[in-house]
């Protein structure tokens, strides 16, 4: 599952207040407050939208460039 903690440095585990055993296999999102998780979800959705719009813009620019080229034949 994406976002699952597979391994962690023991010092890092102590810094977030857990043991290595309690963090391994756990979702990284579970370490955040619910409000922060919701903000992250919203930001991810916004990033996905911007990425889609950028891709469409790049495709449109590519097509416009190809249409503008003189015929090689």
Sine and cosine of phi, psi and omega as CSV:
sin_phi,cos_phi,sin_psi,cos_psi,sin_omega,cos_omega
0.00,0.00,0.75,-0.66,0.02,-1.00
-0.87,0.48,0.65,-0.76,0.03,-1.00
1.00,0.05,0.08,1.00,0.03,-1.00
-1.00,0.10,0.70,-0.71,0.01,-1.00
-0.97,0.22,0.90,-0.44,-0.02,-1.00
-1.00,-0.02,-0.61,0.79,0.06,-1.00
-0.40,-0.91,0.36,-0.93,0.01,-1.00
-0.46,-0.89,0.58,-0.81,0.08,-1.00
-0.90,0.43,0.72,-0.69,0.00,-1.00
-0.81,0.59,-0.61,0.79,0.04,-1.00
-0.89,0.45,-0.65,0.76,0.03,-1.00
-0.90,0.43,-0.62,0.78,0.02,-1.00
-0.88,0.47,-0.69,0.73,0.01,-1.00
-0.89,0.45,-0.61,0.79,-0.02,-1.00
-0.89,0.46,-0.52,0.85,0.02,-1.00
-0.99,-0.14,0.09,1.00,0.13,-0.99
1.00,0.08,0.44,0.90,-0.01,-1.00
-0.73,-0.69,0.21,-0.98,0.17,-0.99
-1.00,-0.04,0.29,-0.96,0.02,-1.00
-0.85,0.53,-0.69,0.73,-0.02,-1.00
-0.88,0.48,-0.59,0.81,0.00,-1.00
-0.97,0.24,-0.38,0.93,0.00,-1.00
-1.00,-0.02,-0.57,0.82,-0.05,-1.00
-0.88,0.47,0.80,-0.60,-0.01,-1.00
1.00,0.02,-0.09,1.00,-0.02,-1.00
-1.00,-0.01,0.48,-0.88,0.07,-1.00
-0.93,0.36,0.73,-0.68,0.03,-1.00
-0.89,0.46,-0.53,0.85,0.00,-1.00
-0.91,0.41,-0.43,0.90,-0.03,-1.00
-0.92,0.39,-0.21,0.98,0.01,-1.00
-0.99,0.14,-0.19,0.98,-0.06,-1.00
-0.98,-0.20,0.43,-0.90,0.09,-1.00
-0.91,0.41,0.45,-0.89,-0.05,-1.00
-0.84,0.55,-0.66,0.75,0.01,-1.00
-0.89,0.46,-0.62,0.78,0.03,-1.00
-0.93,0.36,-0.61,0.79,0.05,-1.00
-0.89,0.45,-0.65,0.76,0.01,-1.00
-0.92,0.40,-0.66,0.75,0.05,-1.00
-0.88,0.48,-0.66,0.75,0.04,-1.00
-0.89,0.46,-0.69,0.72,0.03,-1.00
-0.87,0.50,-0.70,0.71,0.01,-1.00
-0.89,0.45,-0.67,0.74,0.01,-1.00
-0.91,0.42,-0.64,0.77,0.03,-1.00
-0.90,0.43,-0.64,0.77,0.03,-1.00
-0.91,0.42,-0.66,0.75,0.02,-1.00
-0.90,0.43,-0.66,0.75,0.02,-1.00
-0.90,0.44,-0.65,0.76,0.03,-1.00
-0.88,0.47,-0.65,0.76,0.02,-1.00
-0.90,0.43,-0.73,0.68,-0.01,-1.00
-0.89,0.46,-0.64,0.77,0.03,-1.00
-0.88,0.47,-0.68,0.74,0.03,-1.00
-0.90,0.44,-0.70,0.72,0.01,-1.00
-0.90,0.44,-0.65,0.76,0.03,-1.00
-0.89,0.45,-0.68,0.74,0.01,-1.00
-0.88,0.47,-0.70,0.72,0.03,-1.00
-0.88,0.47,-0.67,0.75,0.02,-1.00
-0.89,0.45,-0.66,0.75,0.03,-1.00
-0.91,0.42,-0.66,0.75,0.02,-1.00
-0.91,0.42,-0.67,0.75,0.02,-1.00
-0.89,0.46,-0.67,0.75,0.03,-1.00
-0.90,0.43,-0.63,0.78,0.02,-1.00
-0.91,0.42,-0.69,0.73,0.02,-1.00
-0.91,0.42,-0.69,0.72,0.01,-1.00
-0.88,0.48,-0.63,0.78,0.02,-1.00
-0.90,0.43,-0.72,0.69,-0.01,-1.00
-0.90,0.44,-0.64,0.77,0.01,-1.00
-0.92,0.39,-0.55,0.83,-0.05,-1.00
-0.98,0.22,-0.31,0.95,-0.02,-1.00
-0.94,0.34,0.63,-0.78,0.08,-1.00
-0.94,0.34,0.44,-0.90,-0.02,-1.00
-0.92,0.39,0.74,-0.67,-0.02,-1.00
-0.99,0.15,-0.26,0.97,-0.07,-1.00
-0.99,0.11,0.00,0.00,0.00,0.00
